Amino acid sequence: MNYGRVAATNRKTNEPMGDKTPNAEAIEAADQRYVMRPWTHPAGEPVIVARAKNCVVTDIHGKDYLDLTSGYFVNNAGHCHPRIVEAATKQMGEVLQVSGKHGTVAMVKLAQRLMELAPKSIDRAFFSTGGSEANEFALKIARQHTKKPDIAYLQNGYHGLTLGSLEVTASEKYRDSAGKPMGTENFAIPMAYCYRCPVGKDVKTCKAECLDGVDKQLASRDTAAIIAEPMQAVGGLAPPQKWWDRLDRIRRDLGILLIADEIQTGLGRTGKMFGVDHYGLQPDIMTGGKGMSGGVGSLGMTAASNAVCKEFFGGTTPTSGGNAVSAAAGLALIDAIVDEGMIDNCANMGRYFAEASWALNDPWIGDVRFTGLLGGIELVRDRATKEILGKTEVAKIKDLLHAEGMLITVSGWHGNYLRLQPPLSVTAGQIDQFIAALRKTLTALRGA
């Protein structure tokens, strides 16, 4: 196994690097003048992408980047997968969009396919236009069914940026962006962060003590549901089986619904079709989004059991919910993932990525967490004390990796986590390219 010991010299294994886009400088100037962006960018960003194929994107200057974000966690089958492009193109000549009161063949087929793949507890799907919206409908369904107002979410949980979904998102930075106080109906419960166990236990001997008292906390409220990702994409936190077993038992004993947020963990990302499949969970409600449409348009899904959704009243339906072109692309995405063995590749490459990262034996690598290709690296200043590597150094690492042609994001509970979620089609050779760039970057920064 190479693990990046020989620095890769070519990121063009998927597609040749293209020429510079005509008027590239004018496009950049127009971007700066006319496009509103919700955050500040470091040097070299934003990357204005002209072409993309599989795991590689090419900017308007002709520079290739290895995309370890999958287009912000959307392109599970890779950028511009030919089956997805073909399906979307064909659908555009048949029907684009109809009233949400009606339906299209593509939408019905996608609902059936997803329900066949989903846990047995899930029976019907409702389509919207994105993940935040899907989670808001999940909260609405849970409250309508139980006649209770309160929703529990996990520490470090992320479920969207619209006002309703922000109320079950843990980050104070994101919550403050609402410009108003969040409602009092929603509350946080402990999350398993085994690398930094809050009760000082070893994962091999613990009994999920971090959940002590949660039963009383839930029972003291009018709790309709718990909303949670099976494993958290922000920080790659994957609770052990015993943790999920205990929480699931607690919530069932109290008659509380489980909303499984599969917006990032679904459709093969974790090495199984859905994240809940790792734990044998049977949620009452399940949401999907991000990559559900294969990168074509935007699609969100809120699915539930027949018993839970029978009272559902949406008020109306999202104008573009279940868009026919996005649905056709979603069907092609699922076929590509299944037919091309991408879930197995995802599981294998996740293990390879973890082994390669540990093999660097770098003093700043404190923990490596991968469940399939939902993963990344937690950076520390000192392995023994687990002191968090500062934001200044982490930002410099990201900038240096960017200069090396690596697109990544930084996240995690403490903002010291290199988030690595490439397309499920990524190869060992491409992982080696990243590992070589990371070795070079960490060594250079410590030397400076």
LUMZA-864962 format. One line per 5 residues: number of its first residue (from 0); for each residue x, y, z of N, C-alpha, C. Coordinates in steps of 0.02 Angstrom, whole numbers, plus 50000, padded with zeros to 5 digits. Layout:
N
NUM = X Y Z X Y Z X Y Z  ...
! end
This chain:
448
0 = 50042 49941 50000 50000 50000 50000 50044 50062 50000  50027 50110 49957 50070 50168 49949 50062 50219 50006  49999 50234 50024 49985 50283 50078 50020 50349 50066  50030 50366 50003 50057 50432 49987 50132 50440 49999  50168 50386 50008 50240 50394 50022 50277 50421 49962
5 = 50251 50409 49903 50280 50439 49843 50230 50491 49819  50250 50553 49820 50203 50607 49804 50175 50598 49734  50109 50602 49729 50078 50596 49664 50091 50658 49623  50098 50650 49558 50114 50707 49515 50058 50722 49467  50004 50682 49469 49953 50691 49418 49883 50681 49448
10 = 49842 50733 49446 49773 50727 49467 49727 50720 49407  49754 50698 49350 49715 50697 49289 49695 50625 49270  49694 50581 49319 49679 50512 49303 49607 50502 49281  49562 50547 49300 49492 50541 49279 49481 50576 49212  49501 50639 49208 49490 50679 49149 49550 50724 49138
15 = 49567 50739 49076 49623 50786 49065 49605 50856 49087  49654 50893 49112 49642 50961 49131 49626 51003 49070  49575 51044 49074 49554 51083 49017 49593 51148 49012  49580 51184 48958 49611 51249 48948 49577 51300 48993  49610 51357 48999 49581 51412 49036 49516 51434 49003
20 = 49466 51448 49044 49401 51470 49019 49408 51541 48991  49381 51553 48931 49383 51621 48904 49352 51672 48953  49384 51730 48959 49360 51784 49002 49359 51764 49076  49407 51722 49097 49409 51699 49166 49412 51757 49216  49453 51807 49201 49460 51863 49247 49395 51903 49251
25 = 49360 51910 49195 49296 51946 49196 49244 51908 49237  49246 51841 49233 49199 51801 49273 49214 51810 49347  49277 51810 49366 49295 51821 49436 49272 51890 49459  49281 51940 49418 49260 52008 49436 49185 52011 49445  49149 51978 49401 49076 51977 49406 49053 51940 49469
30 = 49090 51887 49487 49073 51850 49548 49080 51896 49609  49135 51934 49612 49146 51978 49668 49095 52034 49671  49071 52055 49614 49024 52112 49613 48952 52092 49624  48931 52035 49596 48860 52020 49593 48836 51963 49638  48882 51922 49663 48861 51862 49701 48867 51875 49776
35 = 48813 51863 49812 48814 51869 49885 48838 51803 49915  48887 51808 49959 48914 51747 49990 48906 51752 50066  48887 51697 50098 48869 51700 50169 48928 51697 50217  48989 51691 50191 49046 51691 50236 49107 51717 50200  49159 51735 50239 49221 51759 50209 49262 51699 50185
40 = 49305 51712 50137 49344 51657 50107 49419 51669 50117  49457 51615 50126 49530 51621 50128 49557 51631 50058  49622 51641 50054 49655 51650 49990 49642 51591 49944  49629 51605 49881 49617 51552 49832 49545 51531 49826  49501 51556 49868 49430 51539 49864 49390 51603 49852
45 = 49331 51597 49825 49299 51535 49802 49330 51509 49738  49329 51444 49730 49349 51412 49667 49288 51415 49621  49295 51446 49564 49241 51449 49515 49252 51391 49466  49209 51341 49471 49219 51278 49435 49190 51283 49365  49230 51265 49316 49208 51265 49246 49187 51196 49223
50 = 49220 51144 49248 49206 51076 49228 49218 51030 49287  49182 50975 49288 49191 50926 49343 49176 50856 49316  49216 50809 49338 49206 50739 49317 49231 50693 49372  49186 50650 49395 49202 50601 49447 49229 50636 49509  49292 50628 49526 49319 50657 49588 49359 50721 49577
55 = 49361 50745 49515 49403 50802 49498 49361 50860 49472  49376 50920 49497 49345 50980 49469 49400 51024 49440  49384 51062 49389 49431 51105 49355 49405 51177 49357  49447 51223 49380 49424 51292 49386 49431 51330 49320  49410 51392 49319 49409 51431 49257 49480 51448 49232
60 = 49530 51436 49275 49600 51447 49253 49632 51382 49229  49593 51327 49229 49619 51264 49205 49654 51222 49258  49649 51242 49322 49682 51204 49375 49636 51149 49400  49663 51089 49408 49626 51032 49434 49629 51030 49511  49573 51009 49541 49570 50997 49612 49540 50928 49625
65 = 49568 50893 49673 49536 50832 49696 49483 50852 49747  49420 50838 49731 49364 50862 49771 49348 50812 49826  49372 50827 49886 49359 50784 49944 49297 50807 49982  49256 50849 49949 49192 50870 49978 49133 50843 49938  49145 50812 49881 49092 50787 49837 49043 50844 49818
70 = 49071 50903 49805 49027 50959 49789 48984 50979 49848  49014 50981 49907 48980 50993 49970 48932 50937 49986  48958 50875 49980 48924 50815 50004 48862 50798 49963  48865 50812 49898 48808 50802 49854 48819 50747 49803  48878 50745 49773 48890 50701 49716 48918 50633 49738
75 = 48875 50592 49768 48898 50527 49794 48928 50483 49739  48899 50485 49680 48923 50444 49625 48978 50479 49585  48999 50537 49608 49048 50577 49571 49014 50630 49530  49053 50680 49511 49027 50734 49470 49007 50709 49400  48949 50730 49378 48927 50719 49308 48931 50645 49288
80 = 48906 50602 49332 48905 50531 49313 48863 50522 49250  48888 50485 49200 48854 50482 49135 48782 50455 49140  48769 50409 49185 48701 50382 49191 48653 50434 49218  48678 50475 49263 48636 50528 49291 48623 50582 49239  48675 50601 49203 48667 50652 49150 48618 50628 49097
85 = 48624 50565 49077 48580 50537 49026 48507 50536 49050  48496 50515 49112 48428 50510 49138 48396 50579 49144  48434 50627 49168 48407 50695 49175 48392 50726 49107  48437 50715 49060 48427 50742 48992 48364 50712 48960  48356 50647 48967 48297 50615 48939 48233 50642 48971
90 = 48234 50649 49037 48174 50673 49072 48156 50744 49051  48204 50785 49036 48191 50854 49016 48150 50859 48952  48152 50806 48913 48111 50806 48852 48042 50777 48862  48026 50756 48924 47962 50724 48937 47917 50766 48981  47940 50782 49041 47903 50827 49085 47953 50854 49136
95 = 47947 50919 49151 47993 50951 49198 47964 50954 49268  47905 50984 49274 47877 50994 49340 47801 51002 49334  47766 50974 49382 47693 50981 49384 47673 51002 49455  47611 51017 49464 47586 51035 49530 47599 50980 49581  47614 51000 49642 47624 50951 49695 47560 50912 49711
100 = 47503 50936 49687 47441 50899 49697 47438 50837 49653  47482 50835 49603 47481 50779 49556 47546 50739 49565  47578 50720 49512 47639 50680 49517 47667 50666 49449  47726 50637 49449 47757 50616 49386 47781 50543 49394  47792 50512 49337 47815 50442 49338 47881 50437 49375
105 = 47926 50484 49361 47992 50481 49393 47987 50487 49468  47944 50532 49492 47936 50542 49564 47909 50480 49598  47857 50449 49568 47827 50389 49597 47878 50332 49599  47915 50324 49544 47965 50270 49542 48020 50281 49594  48040 50344 49603 48092 50358 49653 48067 50343 49723
110 = 48005 50363 49738 47977 50348 49803 47975 50273 49816  47954 50234 49766 47951 50162 49774 48021 50133 49785  48069 50156 49747 48138 50130 49753 48167 50145 49822  48156 50205 49845 48183 50224 49910 48150 50185 49967  48084 50175 49961 48049 50137 50014 48070 50064 50014
115 = 48088 50037 49956 48113 49968 49954 48181 49962 49987  48220 50016 49987 48287 50016 50016 48287 50036 50090  48237 50073 50110 48234 50101 50178 48220 50046 50229  48230 50062 50293 48212 50015 50346 48138 49996 50341  48120 49937 50368 48052 49912 50362 48001 49957 50397
120 = 48024 49998 50443 47978 50042 50480 47955 50102 50439  47984 50112 50381 47969 50171 50339 47927 50149 50279  47870 50183 50268 47823 50161 50217 47811 50211 50160  47811 50275 50175 47791 50325 50124 47839 50384 50125  47847 50415 50066 47893 50471 50059 47856 50533 50035
125 = 47877 50590 50062 47853 50656 50040 47914 50694 50017  47910 50724 49957 47968 50758 49929 47963 50834 49936  48020 50863 49955 48027 50936 49957 48089 50955 49917  48120 51010 49933 48174 51034 49890 48242 51038 49923  48250 51012 49983 48316 51012 50015 48313 50985 50085
130 = 48372 50978 50115 48378 50945 50180 48346 50984 50237  48359 51049 50241 48328 51088 50294 48253 51083 50293  48225 51088 50233 48153 51084 50224 48128 51014 50243  48165 50963 50224 48145 50894 50241 48142 50885 50316  48191 50913 50352 48191 50906 50425 48135 50947 50457
135 = 48118 51004 50429 48062 51043 50456 47997 51004 50448  47987 50971 50391 47927 50931 50383 47927 50871 50431  47986 50844 50446 47991 50789 50494 47968 50812 50563  47989 50872 50584 47968 50900 50648 47892 50910 50648  47866 50934 50592 47794 50946 50588 47755 50880 50593
140 = 47778 50829 50558 47744 50763 50561 47746 50736 50633  47803 50740 50666 47810 50714 50733 47763 50749 50781  47758 50815 50776 47715 50852 50821 47641 50839 50806  47625 50834 50742 47555 50820 50724 47534 50752 50751  47578 50703 50746 47560 50634 50766 47556 50628 50842
145 = 47603 50656 50879 47606 50646 50951 47566 50698 50990  47549 50753 50957 47516 50810 50991 47560 50839 51046  47626 50831 51039 47674 50858 51087 47721 50907 51051  47745 50959 51085 47784 51011 51050 47859 51002 51051  47887 50966 51100 47959 50968 51111 47997 50917 51070
150 = 48056 50938 51047 48100 50895 51007 48169 50895 51039  48197 50836 51048 48266 50830 51074 48314 50820 51015  48372 50852 51020 48425 50842 50970 48490 50829 51006  48539 50804 50970 48603 50785 51002 48651 50843 51004  48692 50845 51056 48748 50892 51057 48787 50884 50992
155 = 48810 50941 50965 48848 50942 50902 48806 50925 50841  48740 50916 50850 48697 50898 50794 48689 50955 50744  48684 50936 50682 48671 50985 50629 48614 50960 50586  48561 51002 50579 48503 50981 50540 48477 51034 50493  48516 51088 50483 48496 51137 50433 48502 51208 50458
160 = 48490 51256 50413 48501 51326 50428 48439 51370 50420  48382 51341 50400 48320 51379 50401 48297 51386 50473  48250 51432 50486 48233 51447 50555 48210 51386 50594  48166 51345 50564 48142 51286 50600 48196 51235 50613  48237 51222 50562 48290 51172 50570 48346 51197 50615
165 = 48356 51264 50618 48406 51292 50663 48390 51276 50736  48327 51269 50751 48307 51258 50820 48328 51188 50845  48346 51144 50799 48372 51078 50820 48444 51069 50796  48477 51124 50781 48548 51124 50764 48587 51151 50824  48640 51116 50844 48673 51132 50907 48718 51193 50905
170 = 48750 51207 50849 48800 51259 50845 48772 51327 50863  48802 51358 50915 48779 51425 50934 48793 51476 50879  48848 51466 50843 48864 51512 50788 48809 51512 50736  48785 51453 50718 48731 51448 50669 48665 51474 50699  48652 51457 50762 48589 51478 50793 48586 51554 50798
175 = 48643 51586 50812 48645 51659 50816 48630 51692 50750  48642 51655 50695 48630 51684 50628 48556 51698 50616  48512 51669 50657 48440 51679 50648 48420 51751 50663  48459 51786 50703 48442 51855 50719 48388 51861 50772  48371 51804 50803 48320 51804 50856 48333 51744 50901
180 = 48306 51746 50962 48315 51688 51006 48280 51626 50977  48309 51568 50988 48278 51506 50967 48221 51489 51015  48174 51449 50991 48117 51429 51032 48139 51386 51091  48096 51381 51140 48112 51343 51201 48086 51271 51197  48055 51252 51141 48026 51185 51135 48079 51132 51120
185 = 48138 51153 51101 48189 51106 51079 48248 51106 51127  48279 51049 51139 48332 51044 51189 48382 50990 51170  48443 50998 51194 48498 50952 51177 48504 50897 51229  48523 50838 51204 48541 50781 51247 48611 50759 51228  48646 50722 51272 48716 50705 51259 48728 50664 51196
190 = 48785 50677 51165 48809 50639 51108 48872 50600 51128  48882 50542 51100 48942 50503 51113 49001 50532 51075  49051 50558 51111 49112 50584 51082 49168 50543 51114  49177 50483 51089 49219 50433 51124 49292 50454 51129  49318 50491 51081 49387 50514 51084 49397 50561 51143
195 = 49345 50599 51159 49347 50646 51215 49288 50629 51262  49286 50569 51287 49230 50545 51326 49215 50592 51385  49154 50618 51389 49138 50666 51442 49138 50637 51512  49135 50570 51517 49136 50539 51584 49199 50498 51595  49247 50505 51549 49312 50474 51559 49315 50399 51553
200 = 49271 50370 51514 49270 50297 51506 49309 50275 51444  49328 50213 51444 49358 50182 51385 49302 50151 51345  49302 50161 51279 49247 50137 51238 49238 50061 51242  49292 50025 51258 49287 49952 51263 49250 49929 51325  49251 49969 51377 49220 49948 51440 49161 49991 51460
205 = 49148 50045 51424 49094 50090 51443 49026 50056 51433  48977 50083 51468 48908 50060 51462 48863 50118 51441  48892 50161 51399 48856 50220 51375 48834 50263 51434  48879 50272 51482 48863 50313 51541 48849 50386 51524  48872 50408 51465 48857 50477 51446 48782 50489 51437
210 = 48743 50435 51434 48670 50441 51428 48635 50437 51496  48674 50432 51550 48643 50430 51617 48601 50493 51626  48540 50484 51648 48495 50540 51661 48455 50564 51602  48470 50538 51543 48433 50560 51483 48360 50539 51486  48347 50481 51515 48278 50458 51521 48236 50508 51561
215 = 48265 50533 51617 48229 50582 51658 48222 50649 51621  48275 50667 51584 48273 50729 51546 48217 50727 51493  48212 50672 51458 48160 50665 51407 48091 50662 51438  48085 50626 51494 48020 50618 51526 47994 50682 51557  48040 50728 51573 48020 50790 51606 47990 50841 51558
220 = 47994 50825 51493 47969 50871 51441 47912 50838 51403  47875 50878 51366 47825 50852 51319 47861 50832 51255  47901 50779 51257 47947 50762 51202 47911 50721 51149  47908 50749 51089 47877 50713 51033 47927 50666 51000  47989 50689 50992 48038 50650 50952 48109 50669 50970
225 = 48154 50625 50952 48226 50638 50950 48246 50640 50877  48280 50693 50857 48307 50697 50789 48382 50688 50793  48409 50644 50752 48481 50629 50755 48504 50599 50690  48566 50616 50671 48600 50578 50619 48625 50513 50651  48623 50457 50616 48650 50395 50645 48723 50403 50666
230 = 48762 50438 50626 48829 50460 50645 48835 50531 50618  48869 50575 50656 48868 50645 50639 48919 50662 50585  48896 50693 50531 48941 50714 50478 48988 50769 50502  48964 50813 50546 49007 50864 50574 49051 50832 50628  49111 50815 50610 49157 50783 50657 49163 50708 50650
235 = 49120 50678 50609 49126 50606 50597 49114 50563 50659  49073 50588 50705 49062 50551 50768 49013 50494 50758  49037 50433 50767 48996 50373 50759 48989 50338 50826  48932 50344 50859 48923 50311 50924 48932 50236 50919  48955 50204 50972 48959 50131 50972 48889 50101 50975
240 = 48883 50037 50955 48818 50004 50954 48783 50009 51021  48820 50000 51076 48789 50000 51143 48756 50068 51158  48784 50122 51131 48755 50188 51142 48687 50194 51108  48685 50175 51044 48622 50179 51008 48571 50130 51037  48593 50071 51058 48547 50023 51088 48514 50053 51150
245 = 48554 50087 51191 48526 50115 51253 48479 50173 51238  48499 50219 51194 48456 50276 51178 48391 50253 51145  48396 50203 51101 48336 50178 51067 48288 50146 51117  48316 50110 51166 48274 50079 51217 48240 50132 51261  48277 50184 51279 48249 50238 51319 48191 50272 51284
250 = 48202 50289 51221 48150 50327 51186 48089 50283 51172  48098 50218 51160 48041 50174 51149 48000 50166 51213  48035 50159 51270 48000 50151 51333 47957 50213 51349  47979 50271 51325 47943 50333 51338 47894 50351 51282  47890 50310 51230 47845 50324 51175 47865 50384 51133
255 = 47931 50395 51127 47958 50452 51089 47979 50428 51020  47961 50466 50969 47979 50449 50900 48053 50460 50888  48081 50423 50840 48150 50433 50817 48148 50459 50746  48176 50519 50736 48186 50547 50669 48259 50535 50649  48270 50494 50600 48339 50481 50576 48354 50529 50518
260 = 48401 50574 50530 48421 50621 50478 48475 50587 50436  48455 50565 50376 48500 50530 50330 48521 50575 50272  48517 50640 50282 48532 50687 50228 48604 50680 50204  48650 50669 50250 48720 50658 50231 48741 50585 50237  48710 50547 50281 48731 50478 50292 48699 50429 50244
265 = 48649 50451 50206 48612 50406 50163 48645 50392 50096  48616 50344 50060 48635 50326 49992 48708 50307 49986  48729 50262 50030 48795 50231 50023 48853 50266 50057  48843 50326 50082 48899 50366 50108 48938 50332 50163  48905 50292 50204 48938 50262 50262 48960 50189 50250
270 = 48955 50166 50188 48972 50096 50174 48912 50050 50180  48854 50077 50194 48790 50043 50190 48741 50091 50157  48684 50066 50135 48639 50110 50099 48617 50169 50143  48601 50155 50206 48583 50208 50253 48622 50199 50318  48634 50255 50352 48672 50252 50414 48640 50208 50467
275 = 48573 50208 50470 48538 50168 50521 48551 50093 50512  48571 50073 50452 48583 50002 50438 48642 49975 50479  48687 50019 50500 48744 49997 50542 48720 49974 50611  48665 50001 50634 48643 49990 50702 48579 49949 50708  48547 49934 50652 48484 49898 50654 48427 49941 50680
280 = 48432 50006 50673 48380 50052 50697 48320 50051 50651  48261 50059 50681 48199 50063 50644 48166 50130 50661  48185 50183 50627 48157 50249 50643 48084 50255 50624  48050 50302 50655 47980 50316 50638 47976 50364 50579  48025 50408 50575 48029 50458 50521 48101 50459 50497
285 = 48111 50469 50433 48179 50472 50405 48181 50527 50353  48235 50566 50352 48242 50619 50303 48302 50607 50258  48298 50635 50198 48352 50630 50150 48359 50694 50111  48416 50703 50080 48428 50764 50041 48498 50763 50012  48529 50821 50010 48597 50827 49984 48604 50793 49916
290 = 48632 50731 49916 48647 50697 49854 48590 50656 49826  48529 50662 49851 48475 50618 49829 48459 50626 49756  48473 50684 49727 48458 50695 49656 48520 50687 49613  48574 50661 49641 48635 50651 49602 48668 50715 49579  48651 50771 49611 48679 50836 49593 48638 50874 49543
295 = 48580 50847 49523 48536 50881 49474 48479 50915 49512  48480 50981 49513 48428 51017 49550 48436 51004 49624  48381 51004 49660 48383 50993 49732 48322 50954 49752  48333 50905 49796 48279 50860 49815 48286 50844 49889  48231 50848 49925 48229 50827 49994 48174 50775 50004
300 = 48182 50732 50054 48132 50681 50067 48117 50677 50141  48053 50675 50158 48032 50659 50226 47989 50596 50221  48011 50543 50251 47976 50478 50246 47957 50455 50316  47903 50416 50320 47879 50395 50386 47839 50331 50380  47824 50302 50438 47781 50243 50439 47710 50264 50424
305 = 47670 50216 50402 47599 50231 50389 47564 50258 50451  47580 50229 50509 47547 50250 50571 47563 50323 50588  47625 50343 50577 47646 50411 50596 47622 50463 50546  47622 50447 50482 47607 50499 50432 47532 50505 50416  47490 50465 50447 47419 50467 50429 47386 50534 50447
310 = 47414 50569 50498 47386 50634 50517 47420 50692 50480  47469 50677 50438 47510 50730 50409 47469 50778 50366  47476 50842 50382 47447 50895 50342 47501 50947 50331  47523 50955 50269 47578 51000 50255 47558 51073 50249  47493 51086 50243 47470 51154 50230 47467 51167 50156
315 = 47522 51153 50124 47526 51153 50051 47586 51109 50034  47612 51114 49974 47670 51074 49956 47723 51119 49926  47787 51105 49936 47839 51147 49905 47831 51148 49829  47837 51206 49800 47822 51215 49729 47861 51166 49685  47924 51156 49701 47966 51112 49659 47979 51045 49692
320 = 47940 51027 49743 47951 50964 49778 47941 50905 49731  47989 50859 49731 47984 50800 49688 47993 50815 49615  48030 50867 49600 48041 50886 49530 48059 50826 49488  48028 50820 49429 48034 50760 49388 48106 50748 49365  48141 50801 49346 48210 50793 49322 48255 50770 49379
325 = 48247 50800 49438 48286 50780 49496 48270 50708 49515  48206 50689 49511 48186 50621 49529 48215 50570 49481  48214 50585 49416 48243 50540 49367 48318 50532 49378  48351 50588 49395 48422 50585 49410 48435 50544 49473  48390 50551 49523 48397 50512 49585 48392 50437 49573
330 = 48347 50417 49529 48341 50346 49511 48405 50321 49479  48433 50361 49434 48495 50342 49401 48552 50339 49450  48552 50385 49499 48604 50384 49551 48602 50318 49589  48543 50297 49611 48538 50235 49649 48561 50176 49607  48540 50174 49543 48561 50120 49499 48637 50118 49492
335 = 48667 50177 49484 48740 50180 49476 48775 50155 49539  48751 50177 49597 48782 50157 49660 48778 50081 49669  48720 50053 49653 48710 49981 49662 48747 49941 49609  48736 49958 49546 48764 49919 49490 48840 49921 49487  48869 49978 49508 48941 49987 49502 48979 49971 49567
340 = 48944 49942 49615 48977 49920 49676 49006 49976 49718  48975 50035 49715 49004 50093 49750 49000 50087 49826  48950 50051 49851 48946 50046 49924 49004 50004 49950  49020 49950 49916 49078 49910 49937 49142 49950 49930  49148 49988 49875 49207 50030 49866 49212 50082 49921
345 = 49155 50109 49940 49153 50159 49993 49180 50129 50059  49156 50070 50077 49179 50038 50138 49254 50023 50135  49276 49998 50078 49347 49980 50071 49392 50043 50072  49370 50095 50036 49411 50156 50033 49409 50194 50099  49355 50187 50137 49354 50217 50203 49406 50186 50248
350 = 49410 50119 50246 49462 50085 50285 49531 50105 50261  49540 50108 50196 49605 50127 50167 49624 50198 50190  49576 50244 50187 49588 50313 50206 49610 50316 50280  49576 50279 50323 49593 50279 50394 49664 50251 50404  49679 50194 50372 49745 50164 50380 49800 50210 50354
355 = 49787 50242 50297 49837 50287 50268 49849 50348 50312  49795 50373 50343 49802 50431 50387 49842 50413 50449  49826 50356 50480 49864 50335 50539 49937 50320 50521  49948 50294 50460 50016 50275 50440 50062 50335 50435  50035 50395 50430 50077 50455 50430 50113 50463 50497
360 = 50083 50436 50550 50112 50440 50617 50133 50512 50633  50089 50558 50616 50104 50629 50627 50083 50650 50697  50125 50688 50733 50109 50707 50801 50047 50752 50808  50025 50782 50753 49966 50824 50756 49901 50785 50741  49907 50723 50721 49847 50683 50708 49827 50648 50773
365 = 49773 50673 50803 49750 50644 50866 49703 50586 50857  49656 50592 50810 49609 50539 50799 49590 50538 50725  49575 50479 50700 49552 50470 50631 49486 50432 50634  49434 50461 50604 49367 50431 50609 49337 50425 50540  49325 50364 50519 49291 50351 50455 49238 50298 50465
370 = 49178 50312 50443 49126 50261 50433 49111 50262 50359  49137 50214 50322 49136 50220 50250 49176 50282 50231  49147 50325 50189 49181 50387 50169 49149 50447 50202  49120 50437 50261 49100 50491 50305 49154 50494 50358  49201 50540 50350 49256 50538 50397 49302 50597 50394
375 = 49358 50590 50429 49407 50643 50432 49457 50633 50487  49495 50686 50500 49552 50683 50546 49546 50739 50597  49549 50722 50661 49549 50773 50714 49621 50791 50731  49636 50855 50727 49704 50879 50737 49713 50905 50809  49770 50886 50838 49786 50907 50907 49857 50935 50909
380 = 49869 50976 50959 49937 51001 50968 49981 50949 51004  49948 50909 51046 49984 50859 51086 49941 50797 51091  49967 50741 51068 49929 50678 51069 49913 50656 51139  49960 50665 51185 49951 50639 51252 49895 50677 51289  49895 50743 51283 49845 50784 51318 49782 50796 51276
385 = 49786 50782 51211 49731 50795 51164 49715 50869 51159  49764 50911 51173 49754 50983 51166 49736 50999 51094  49685 51038 51085 49659 51054 51019 49708 51097 50980  49721 51079 50917 49762 51121 50875 49723 51184 50860  49755 51241 50867 49722 51305 50861 49693 51320 50792
390 = 49645 51365 50791 49611 51382 50728 49659 51412 50677  49710 51448 50701 49758 51478 50654 49796 51425 50617  49821 51375 50653 49858 51321 50619 49812 51280 50574  49751 51265 50598 49705 51225 50557 49688 51262 50492  49679 51328 50498 49664 51368 50437 49723 51367 50389
395 = 49783 51369 50416 49842 51367 50372 49848 51299 50338  49832 51246 50374 49834 51179 50344 49785 51175 50286  49725 51200 50297 49675 51200 50244 49700 51240 50184  49729 51299 50197 49753 51342 50142 49809 51308 50102  49855 51275 50138 49910 51241 50104 49885 51181 50064
400 = 49837 51145 50090 49807 51090 50052 49772 51116 49990  49739 51173 49997 49705 51203 49941 49756 51220 49886  49812 51248 49906 49865 51264 49857 49891 51202 49822  49887 51144 49857 49909 51081 49828 49855 51049 49785  49798 51084 49777 49744 51058 49735 49697 51010 49771
405 = 49687 51021 49836 49643 50978 49876 49585 51020 49903  49525 51003 49885 49466 51038 49911 49440 50999 49972  49443 51031 50030 49418 51001 50092 49379 51054 50130  49345 51033 50184 49316 51080 50231 49342 51064 50301  49334 51111 50345 49354 51103 50415 49291 51108 50457
410 = 49281 51062 50504 49222 51064 50546 49238 51031 50613  49188 51002 50644 49198 50966 50707 49176 51006 50767  49169 50972 50823 49147 51001 50885 49189 51062 50904  49256 51057 50892 49302 51109 50911 49334 51145 50852  49310 51130 50791 49337 51164 50732 49407 51142 50712
415 = 49427 51081 50735 49495 51057 50721 49495 50991 50682  49442 50982 50642 49431 50919 50608 49433 50930 50533  49479 50895 50498 49481 50897 50425 49429 50849 50399  49378 50875 50368 49320 50835 50347 49333 50808 50277  49329 50743 50269 49349 50710 50207 49292 50665 50183
420 = 49255 50688 50133 49198 50651 50107 49199 50652 50030  49247 50616 50000 49251 50614 49927 49194 50573 49898  49183 50576 49833 49134 50531 49801 49148 50458 49817  49096 50418 49815 49102 50347 49831 49145 50309 49780  49160 50341 49725 49200 50311 49672 49275 50325 49680
425 = 49295 50359 49733 49365 50378 49742 49409 50316 49741  49471 50325 49718 49518 50269 49713 49572 50274 49766  49607 50219 49777 49663 50220 49824 49717 50268 49800  49727 50271 49735 49777 50317 49708 49761 50389 49724  49698 50407 49720 49678 50476 49736 49686 50490 49811
430 = 49671 50440 49852 49682 50449 49924 49756 50458 49938  49798 50420 49903 49870 50428 49911 49892 50499 49893  49860 50529 49843 49877 50597 49824 49863 50645 49882  49806 50635 49914 49790 50679 49970 49838 50667 50028  49853 50604 50043 49898 50588 50099 49967 50619 50087
435 = 49991 50616 50025 50056 50647 50009 50053 50722 50021  49998 50754 50000 49990 50826 50010 49985 50843 50084  49951 50801 50122 49944 50813 50194 50011 50806 50229  50049 50755 50210 50115 50746 50241 50158 50808 50228  50159 50831 50166 50198 50889 50147 50175 50950 50186
440 = 50110 50958 50192 50082 51017 50225 50098 51018 50300  50088 50963 50334 50099 50961 50406 50173 50971 50422  50216 50939 50383 50287 50946 50394 50310 51017 50382  50285 51048 50328 50306 51116 50312 50282 51166 50365  50222 51157 50388 50195 51205 50437 50231 51200 50503
445 = 50247 51139 50526 50285 51133 50588 50356 51161 50580  50385 51151 50521 50451 51178 50508 50451 51254 50509  50396 51284 50487 50393 51357 50486 50384 51385 50556
! end
